[in-house]
């Protein structure tokens, strides 16, 4: 009877530890429903797997934030990122203005030459003090924040259904608060004939659990003086339970 009770206790403790570990892993994950891509008329489509968001994972190491978008199908590389430079890159805008000046006809010809048939993956990272935006189109990336002038450095990697992007926060004392990822596909757009074509969208968002910088030499406490994250508390709970189980096993073996 005693052995059965001990075995049952170990099983229950193991389940508690597994649940805690899963909770820790899930803290930095945003899950989205599949087959929920819509068009401009809000009709759902299940065959747009290249932009059908499955999940977003994120983590932070000091000032570096890394996000991975996973779609149902494969990440598609198609289109021209210059369309998005016109909205986010002041150097590019200045270059266009200098090149075409007051020549409206030449400027319109340039705009009509842009390829508006694209697949774009967009990340919006809201922090306590800032908002960062990332656009990925056809093996190119734009990273910028909404409160300063100029682009920021960023990196990307594509592996099948995964798109991983990373950048650095301007302030390592800042905290992530919310992440929104949007995907979009346009086809058949023709500015000359004013053909709108087809447009499809998906998006997912979630709040972030971020206690600030993870640097060992630059840990910041919150307003209550307690800088321990939920993940750390859960991990401590796992360790305590494990110690209790080991102590119990040792005690009954020695009896």
TORMILUM-987024 format. One record per residue (C-alpha): residue in one letter; residue number from 1; y, x, z. Coordinates in nm, 3 decimals. Each point is the difference from the previous one (the first is absolute). Layout:
% residues N
(atom 'a'; NUM; (Y; X; Z))
...
This chain:
% residues 255
(atom 'x'; 1; (0.000; 0.000; 0.000))
(atom 'x'; 2; (0.237; 0.282; 0.089))
(atom 'x'; 3; (-0.068; 0.178; -0.329))
(atom 'x'; 4; (0.063; -0.319; -0.197))
(atom 'x'; 5; (0.331; -0.050; 0.179))
(atom 'x'; 6; (0.096; 0.360; -0.072))
(atom 'x'; 7; (-0.088; -0.033; -0.369))
(atom 'x'; 8; (0.195; -0.327; -0.024))
(atom 'x'; 9; (0.300; 0.168; 0.162))
(atom 'x'; 10; (-0.013; 0.288; -0.247))
(atom 'x'; 11; (-0.022; -0.242; -0.294))
(atom 'x'; 12; (0.299; -0.203; 0.124))
(atom 'x'; 13; (0.200; 0.318; 0.061))
(atom 'x'; 14; (-0.083; 0.123; -0.350))
(atom 'x'; 15; (0.118; -0.328; -0.151))
(atom 'x'; 16; (0.325; 0.022; 0.194))
(atom 'x'; 17; (0.054; 0.356; -0.121))
(atom 'x'; 18; (-0.075; -0.101; -0.361))
(atom 'x'; 19; (0.247; -0.290; 0.020))
(atom 'x'; 20; (0.267; 0.228; 0.143))
(atom 'x'; 21; (-0.055; 0.261; -0.270))
(atom 'x'; 22; (0.020; -0.268; -0.270))
(atom 'x'; 23; (0.324; -0.129; 0.152))
(atom 'x'; 24; (0.146; 0.350; -0.009))
(atom 'x'; 25; (-0.098; 0.040; -0.367))
(atom 'x'; 26; (0.139; -0.341; -0.095))
(atom 'x'; 27; (0.343; 0.059; 0.151))
(atom 'x'; 28; (0.123; 0.175; -0.315))
(atom 'x'; 29; (-0.150; -0.237; -0.254))
(atom 'x'; 30; (0.137; -0.302; -0.184))
(atom 'x'; 31; (-0.255; -0.228; -0.169))
(atom 'x'; 32; (0.086; -0.234; -0.288))
(atom 'x'; 33; (-0.193; -0.289; -0.152))
(atom 'x'; 34; (-0.162; 0.069; -0.335))
(atom 'x'; 35; (0.042; -0.202; -0.321))
(atom 'x'; 36; (0.353; -0.105; 0.101))
(atom 'x'; 37; (0.202; 0.152; -0.286))
(atom 'x'; 38; (0.253; -0.253; -0.132))
(atom 'x'; 39; (0.226; -0.038; -0.303))
(atom 'x'; 40; (0.357; -0.131; -0.016))
(atom 'x'; 41; (-0.135; -0.355; 0.018))
(atom 'x'; 42; (-0.192; 0.086; 0.320))
(atom 'x'; 43; (-0.336; -0.042; -0.173))
(atom 'x'; 44; (-0.275; 0.215; 0.150))
(atom 'x'; 45; (-0.208; 0.248; -0.201))
(atom 'x'; 46; (-0.320; 0.178; 0.098))
(atom 'x'; 47; (-0.020; 0.232; -0.301))
(atom 'x'; 48; (0.305; 0.217; 0.085))
(atom 'x'; 49; (-0.200; 0.245; 0.207))
(atom 'x'; 50; (0.232; 0.293; -0.077))
(atom 'x'; 51; (0.276; -0.161; 0.212))
(atom 'x'; 52; (-0.212; -0.208; 0.238))
(atom 'x'; 53; (0.073; 0.156; 0.340))
(atom 'x'; 54; (-0.303; 0.047; 0.223))
(atom 'x'; 55; (0.145; 0.201; 0.286))
(atom 'x'; 56; (0.270; 0.244; 0.106))
(atom 'x'; 57; (-0.058; 0.277; 0.250))
(atom 'x'; 58; (0.271; 0.219; 0.146))
(atom 'x'; 59; (0.036; 0.288; 0.241))
(atom 'x'; 60; (0.272; 0.226; 0.126))
(atom 'x'; 61; (0.005; 0.367; 0.096))
(atom 'x'; 62; (0.342; 0.103; 0.125))
(atom 'x'; 63; (0.248; -0.087; -0.274))
(atom 'x'; 64; (-0.270; -0.037; -0.268))
(atom 'x'; 65; (-0.112; -0.355; -0.081))
(atom 'x'; 66; (-0.307; -0.053; -0.217))
(atom 'x'; 67; (-0.100; -0.336; -0.147))
(atom 'x'; 68; (-0.305; -0.091; -0.204))
(atom 'x'; 69; (-0.014; -0.314; -0.212))
(atom 'x'; 70; (-0.344; -0.124; -0.103))
(atom 'x'; 71; (-0.030; -0.257; -0.276))
(atom 'x'; 72; (-0.302; -0.202; -0.108))
(atom 'x'; 73; (-0.024; 0.181; -0.333))
(atom 'x'; 74; (0.152; 0.334; -0.104))
(atom 'x'; 75; (0.357; 0.122; 0.021))
(atom 'x'; 76; (0.151; -0.039; -0.347))
(atom 'x'; 77; (0.235; 0.258; -0.154))
(atom 'x'; 78; (0.218; -0.180; -0.253))
(atom 'x'; 79; (0.370; -0.021; -0.076))
(atom 'x'; 80; (0.322; 0.194; 0.054))
(atom 'x'; 81; (0.145; 0.075; 0.343))
(atom 'x'; 82; (0.350; 0.049; -0.149))
(atom 'x'; 83; (0.056; -0.374; 0.039))
(atom 'x'; 84; (-0.012; 0.048; 0.375))
(atom 'x'; 85; (0.212; 0.316; -0.011))
(atom 'x'; 86; (0.289; -0.219; -0.114))
(atom 'x'; 87; (-0.017; -0.176; 0.336))
(atom 'x'; 88; (-0.074; 0.293; 0.233))
(atom 'x'; 89; (0.092; 0.341; -0.145))
(atom 'x'; 90; (0.377; 0.066; 0.012))
(atom 'x'; 91; (-0.036; 0.327; -0.193))
(atom 'x'; 92; (-0.180; -0.181; -0.282))
(atom 'x'; 93; (0.261; -0.277; -0.005))
(atom 'x'; 94; (0.279; 0.258; -0.018))
(atom 'x'; 95; (-0.181; 0.174; -0.285))
(atom 'x'; 96; (-0.024; -0.326; -0.197))
(atom 'x'; 97; (0.366; -0.077; 0.062))
(atom 'x'; 98; (0.107; 0.346; -0.119))
(atom 'x'; 99; (-0.226; -0.019; -0.305))
(atom 'x'; 100; (0.110; -0.341; -0.127))
(atom 'x'; 101; (0.344; -0.036; 0.158))
(atom 'x'; 102; (0.176; -0.304; -0.146))
(atom 'x'; 103; (-0.236; -0.028; -0.296))
(atom 'x'; 104; (-0.150; -0.338; 0.088))
(atom 'x'; 105; (-0.197; -0.019; -0.322))
(atom 'x'; 106; (-0.174; 0.331; 0.070))
(atom 'x'; 107; (-0.061; -0.099; 0.362))
(atom 'x'; 108; (-0.159; -0.329; -0.104))
(atom 'x'; 109; (-0.215; 0.185; -0.253))
(atom 'x'; 110; (-0.117; 0.230; 0.280))
(atom 'x'; 111; (-0.081; -0.292; 0.231))
(atom 'x'; 112; (-0.191; -0.179; -0.275))
(atom 'x'; 113; (-0.202; 0.318; -0.057))
(atom 'x'; 114; (-0.138; -0.005; 0.354))
(atom 'x'; 115; (-0.355; -0.123; 0.041))
(atom 'x'; 116; (0.008; -0.310; 0.219))
(atom 'x'; 117; (-0.377; -0.038; -0.026))
(atom 'x'; 118; (-0.121; 0.174; 0.313))
(atom 'x'; 119; (-0.211; -0.009; 0.313))
(atom 'x'; 120; (0.190; 0.094; 0.314))
(atom 'x'; 121; (-0.113; 0.056; 0.359))
(atom 'x'; 122; (0.284; -0.029; 0.252))
(atom 'x'; 123; (0.010; 0.089; 0.368))
(atom 'x'; 124; (0.273; -0.111; 0.239))
(atom 'x'; 125; (-0.007; 0.175; 0.338))
(atom 'x'; 126; (0.234; -0.142; 0.261))
(atom 'x'; 127; (0.081; 0.212; 0.304))
(atom 'x'; 128; (0.218; -0.046; 0.305))
(atom 'x'; 129; (0.291; 0.174; -0.172))
(atom 'x'; 130; (-0.071; -0.008; -0.373))
(atom 'x'; 131; (-0.182; -0.151; -0.297))
(atom 'x'; 132; (-0.197; 0.219; -0.242))
(atom 'x'; 133; (-0.117; -0.106; -0.346))
(atom 'x'; 134; (-0.267; 0.154; -0.221))
(atom 'x'; 135; (-0.068; -0.091; -0.363))
(atom 'x'; 136; (-0.308; 0.129; -0.181))
(atom 'x'; 137; (-0.026; -0.045; -0.377))
(atom 'x'; 138; (-0.230; 0.186; -0.237))
(atom 'x'; 139; (-0.052; 0.325; 0.196))
(atom 'x'; 140; (0.362; 0.020; 0.117))
(atom 'x'; 141; (0.154; -0.082; 0.336))
(atom 'x'; 142; (0.347; -0.084; 0.130))
(atom 'x'; 143; (0.077; 0.017; 0.372))
(atom 'x'; 144; (0.338; -0.102; 0.140))
(atom 'x'; 145; (0.158; -0.157; 0.306))
(atom 'x'; 146; (0.255; -0.279; 0.004))
(atom 'x'; 147; (0.262; 0.171; 0.213))
(atom 'x'; 148; (0.061; 0.331; -0.176))
(atom 'x'; 149; (0.062; 0.132; -0.350))
(atom 'x'; 150; (-0.268; 0.183; -0.196))
(atom 'x'; 151; (-0.376; 0.007; -0.035))
(atom 'x'; 152; (-0.238; 0.135; 0.263))
(atom 'x'; 153; (-0.303; 0.221; -0.054))
(atom 'x'; 154; (-0.333; -0.176; -0.022))
(atom 'x'; 155; (-0.361; 0.058; -0.104))
(atom 'x'; 156; (-0.271; -0.219; -0.144))
(atom 'x'; 157; (-0.370; 0.008; -0.077))
(atom 'x'; 158; (-0.207; -0.249; -0.198))
(atom 'x'; 159; (-0.374; -0.032; 0.046))
(atom 'x'; 160; (-0.152; -0.304; -0.167))
(atom 'x'; 161; (0.109; -0.301; 0.201))
(atom 'x'; 162; (0.209; 0.205; 0.246))
(atom 'x'; 163; (0.363; 0.103; -0.034))
(atom 'x'; 164; (0.118; 0.232; 0.278))
(atom 'x'; 165; (0.371; 0.078; 0.044))
(atom 'x'; 166; (0.177; 0.211; 0.259))
(atom 'x'; 167; (0.357; 0.089; 0.094))
(atom 'x'; 168; (0.202; 0.124; 0.296))
(atom 'x'; 169; (0.220; -0.209; 0.224))
(atom 'x'; 170; (0.357; 0.123; 0.026))
(atom 'x'; 171; (-0.023; -0.015; 0.380))
(atom 'x'; 172; (-0.322; 0.085; 0.183))
(atom 'x'; 173; (0.119; -0.212; 0.293))
(atom 'x'; 174; (-0.002; -0.311; -0.217))
(atom 'x'; 175; (-0.280; -0.257; 0.029))
(atom 'x'; 176; (-0.184; -0.200; -0.264))
(atom 'x'; 177; (0.041; -0.375; 0.046))
(atom 'x'; 178; (-0.129; -0.174; -0.313))
(atom 'x'; 179; (-0.170; 0.082; -0.331))
(atom 'x'; 180; (0.002; -0.213; -0.314))
(atom 'x'; 181; (-0.189; 0.090; -0.317))
(atom 'x'; 182; (0.062; -0.183; -0.327))
(atom 'x'; 183; (-0.181; 0.038; -0.330))
(atom 'x'; 184; (0.114; -0.131; -0.337))
(atom 'x'; 185; (-0.121; -0.002; -0.358))
(atom 'x'; 186; (0.209; -0.101; -0.302))
(atom 'x'; 187; (-0.121; -0.037; -0.356))
(atom 'x'; 188; (0.156; -0.123; -0.322))
(atom 'x'; 189; (0.360; 0.058; 0.106))
(atom 'x'; 190; (0.237; 0.050; -0.296))
(atom 'x'; 191; (0.373; 0.021; 0.072))
(atom 'x'; 192; (0.099; -0.023; -0.365))
(atom 'x'; 193; (-0.175; -0.332; -0.055))
(atom 'x'; 194; (0.064; -0.100; 0.364))
(atom 'x'; 195; (-0.371; -0.054; 0.045))
(atom 'x'; 196; (-0.081; -0.017; 0.370))
(atom 'x'; 197; (-0.372; 0.052; -0.039))
(atom 'x'; 198; (-0.238; -0.014; 0.294))
(atom 'x'; 199; (0.069; 0.109; 0.358))
(atom 'x'; 200; (-0.246; 0.018; 0.288))
(atom 'x'; 201; (0.057; 0.085; 0.365))
(atom 'x'; 202; (-0.170; 0.065; 0.332))
(atom 'x'; 203; (0.133; 0.111; 0.338))
(atom 'x'; 204; (-0.107; 0.071; 0.356))
(atom 'x'; 205; (0.189; 0.093; 0.314))
(atom 'x'; 206; (-0.052; 0.068; 0.367))
(atom 'x'; 207; (0.167; 0.127; 0.313))
(atom 'x'; 208; (-0.055; 0.360; 0.107))
(atom 'x'; 209; (-0.114; 0.139; 0.332))
(atom 'x'; 210; (0.199; 0.320; 0.018))
(atom 'x'; 211; (0.108; 0.185; 0.314))
(atom 'x'; 212; (0.206; 0.256; -0.192))
(atom 'x'; 213; (-0.072; 0.364; -0.080))
(atom 'x'; 214; (-0.354; 0.124; 0.062))
(atom 'x'; 215; (0.106; 0.364; 0.024))
(atom 'x'; 216; (-0.133; 0.158; 0.319))
(atom 'x'; 217; (0.331; 0.177; 0.051))
(atom 'x'; 218; (0.216; -0.305; -0.066))
(atom 'x'; 219; (-0.143; -0.305; 0.175))
(atom 'x'; 220; (0.249; -0.267; 0.092))
(atom 'x'; 221; (-0.049; -0.264; 0.269))
(atom 'x'; 222; (0.108; -0.358; -0.043))
(atom 'x'; 223; (0.272; -0.170; 0.204))
(atom 'x'; 224; (-0.238; -0.061; 0.288))
(atom 'x'; 225; (-0.099; 0.362; 0.016))
(atom 'x'; 226; (-0.351; -0.074; -0.123))
(atom 'x'; 227; (-0.081; 0.169; -0.330))
(atom 'x'; 228; (-0.371; -0.082; 0.006))
(atom 'x'; 229; (-0.107; -0.189; -0.310))
(atom 'x'; 230; (-0.253; -0.282; -0.010))
(atom 'x'; 231; (-0.241; 0.231; -0.178))
(atom 'x'; 232; (0.024; 0.253; 0.282))
(atom 'x'; 233; (-0.066; -0.271; 0.258))
(atom 'x'; 234; (-0.308; -0.118; -0.186))
(atom 'x'; 235; (-0.124; 0.354; -0.037))
(atom 'x'; 236; (0.047; 0.057; 0.373))
(atom 'x'; 237; (-0.196; -0.319; 0.067))
(atom 'x'; 238; (-0.285; 0.127; -0.216))
(atom 'x'; 239; (-0.009; 0.329; 0.188))
(atom 'x'; 240; (0.000; -0.174; 0.340))
(atom 'x'; 241; (-0.285; -0.232; -0.100))
(atom 'x'; 242; (-0.198; 0.293; -0.136))
(atom 'x'; 243; (0.044; 0.192; 0.326))
(atom 'x'; 244; (-0.118; -0.303; 0.200))
(atom 'x'; 245; (-0.310; -0.039; -0.219))
(atom 'x'; 246; (-0.089; 0.369; 0.029))
(atom 'x'; 247; (0.050; -0.010; 0.377))
(atom 'x'; 248; (-0.219; -0.310; 0.031))
(atom 'x'; 249; (-0.278; 0.152; -0.209))
(atom 'x'; 250; (0.011; 0.322; 0.200))
(atom 'x'; 251; (-0.007; -0.188; 0.331))
(atom 'x'; 252; (-0.308; -0.209; -0.083))
(atom 'x'; 253; (-0.186; 0.296; -0.150))
(atom 'x'; 254; (0.045; 0.200; 0.319))
(atom 'x'; 255; (-0.117; -0.284; 0.226))
